Amino acid sequence: MIGLLSTTFGVSVASALLPLISVELFAIGLVLKEPEIPWWVLALVIATGQIGGKLLHYYAARGAIRLPRFLRREKSGKSSPGRWRAWLESFRENCRNRPVWAGSVLLISAVASLPPFAAVAVIAGWAKVPVSTFLITGFIGRFARFGVLAAAPAAMATWL
């Protein structure tokens, strides 16, 4: 079981870094193949890996991790910000002035992935949301998301 959980951790970190990898599909397959793994253990391992991976996105957006040149955006000479930049600035101000709102957005995104948690992790880093807020709300949301996912097959089998 330790080997499966360490593989699960690795897949969850990889899926946090590369959105093409689906930890949800992996988790469902694992629960169906190995139903003796407690749902909460699986949710704990996946949530920890997901937050670990998203933390890299968060710190990169915050500027604490220097990205390779090919991943960095060159500063343009534009004098007027576009709509996207204005929206991001508005989001940053909302995060500063309304920390409960920022935590709520993070929590909802971590649970439902709407808006996508990968994007919210980057924007939260850029908006300088406190790392404690990011970690706590992100972990709770991811634990809830994957807890429901891991418990669903057993719940459906019991219910049917």
NULO-279009 format. One record per residue (C-alpha): residue in one letter; x, y, z. Coordinates in steps of 0.2 Angstrom, whole numbers, padded with zeros to 4 digits, always signed. Example, Ala and Ser with C-alpha at 12.3 -4.5 7.8 and 13.67 -1.06 7.14 Angstrom:
2
A+0062-0022+0039
S+0068-0005+0036
//
This chain:
160
M+0000+0000+0000
I+0015+0012+0003
G+0020+0010-0015
L+0003+0014-0021
L+0002+0029-0010
S+0019+0036-0015
T+0015+0033-0034
T-0002+0043-0030
F+0008+0057-0022
G+0020+0058-0037
V+0005+0058-0050
S-0004+0071-0039
V+0012+0082-0040
A+0014+0079-0058
S-0004+0083-0062
A-0003+0099-0052
L+0012+0105-0063
L+0006+0098-0080
P-0013+0100-0082
L-0013+0086-0096
I-0011+0073-0082
S-0028+0069-0073
V-0026+0064-0055
E-0045+0062-0054
L-0045+0048-0067
F-0030+0040-0058
A-0039+0041-0041
I-0055+0033-0048
G-0045+0019-0056
L-0035+0016-0040
V-0051+0016-0029
L-0059+0003-0040
K-0043-0008-0041
E-0038-0006-0022
P-0054-0003-0013
E-0046-0006+0004
I-0037+0010+0004
P-0046+0022+0016
W-0054+0037+0006
W-0047+0049+0019
V-0029+0043+0017
L-0031+0044-0002
A-0038+0061-0001
L-0024+0067+0011
V-0010+0061-0001
I-0018+0068-0016
A-0022+0085-0008
T-0004+0086-0001
G+0004+0082-0018
Q-0008+0094-0027
I-0004+0109-0015
G+0014+0105-0016
G+0014+0106-0035
K+0002+0122-0035
L+0014+0130-0023
L+0027+0130-0036
H+0015+0140-0048
Y+0011+0151-0033
Y+0029+0156-0029
A+0034+0157-0048
A+0020+0170-0050
R+0025+0179-0034
G+0043+0181-0042
A+0051+0170-0028
I+0056+0157-0041
R+0065+0163-0056
L+0058+0154-0072
P+0069+0149-0087
R+0070+0163-0100
F+0059+0154-0112
L+0045+0154-0099
R+0047+0172-0095
R+0037+0185-0103
E+0046+0200-0110
K+0040+0217-0105
S+0032+0226-0119
G+0032+0244-0122
K+0013+0246-0121
S+0008+0262-0112
S-0010+0258-0108
P-0015+0242-0100
G-0027+0230-0108
R-0044+0224-0101
W-0035+0208-0094
R-0022+0218-0085
A-0036+0229-0078
W-0046+0214-0072
L-0030+0207-0064
E-0026+0223-0055
S-0044+0224-0049
F-0043+0206-0043
R-0026+0210-0034
E-0035+0225-0025
N-0050+0214-0020
C-0037+0201-0012
R-0029+0215-0002
N-0044+0223+0004
R-0056+0208+0006
P-0046+0193+0013
V-0061+0183+0017
W-0067+0185-0001
A-0049+0180-0007
G-0050+0164+0004
S-0067+0160-0003
V-0062+0161-0021
L-0047+0150-0017
L-0058+0137-0008
I-0072+0137-0021
S-0059+0135-0035
A-0049+0121-0025
V-0066+0111-0023
A-0074+0114-0039
S-0060+0119-0051
L-0071+0133-0057
P-0062+0144-0060
P-0047+0132-0064
F-0037+0130-0048
A-0021+0130-0058
A-0025+0148-0064
V-0031+0153-0047
A-0015+0147-0039
V-0005+0158-0052
I-0016+0173-0049
A-0015+0171-0030
G+0004+0172-0031
W+0004+0187-0042
A-0009+0195-0031
K+0002+0192-0016
V-0012+0182-0006
P-0004+0177+0010
V+0004+0159+0008
S-0005+0153+0024
T-0022+0158+0016
F-0017+0149+0000
L-0011+0133+0009
I-0025+0132+0021
T-0039+0135+0009
G-0031+0126-0005
F-0028+0110+0005
I-0045+0110+0013
G-0053+0112-0004
R-0042+0099-0012
F-0045+0087+0002
A-0064+0089+0001
R-0063+0087-0018
F-0053+0071-0018
G-0062+0064-0002
V-0078+0065-0011
L-0070+0057-0027
A-0062+0043-0017
A-0077+0039-0007
A-0089+0040-0021
P-0087+0022-0028
A-0090+0014-0011
A-0105+0025-0008
M-0112+0021-0024
A-0110+0002-0022
T-0118+0003-0004
W-0132+0014-0011
L-0136+0003-0026
//
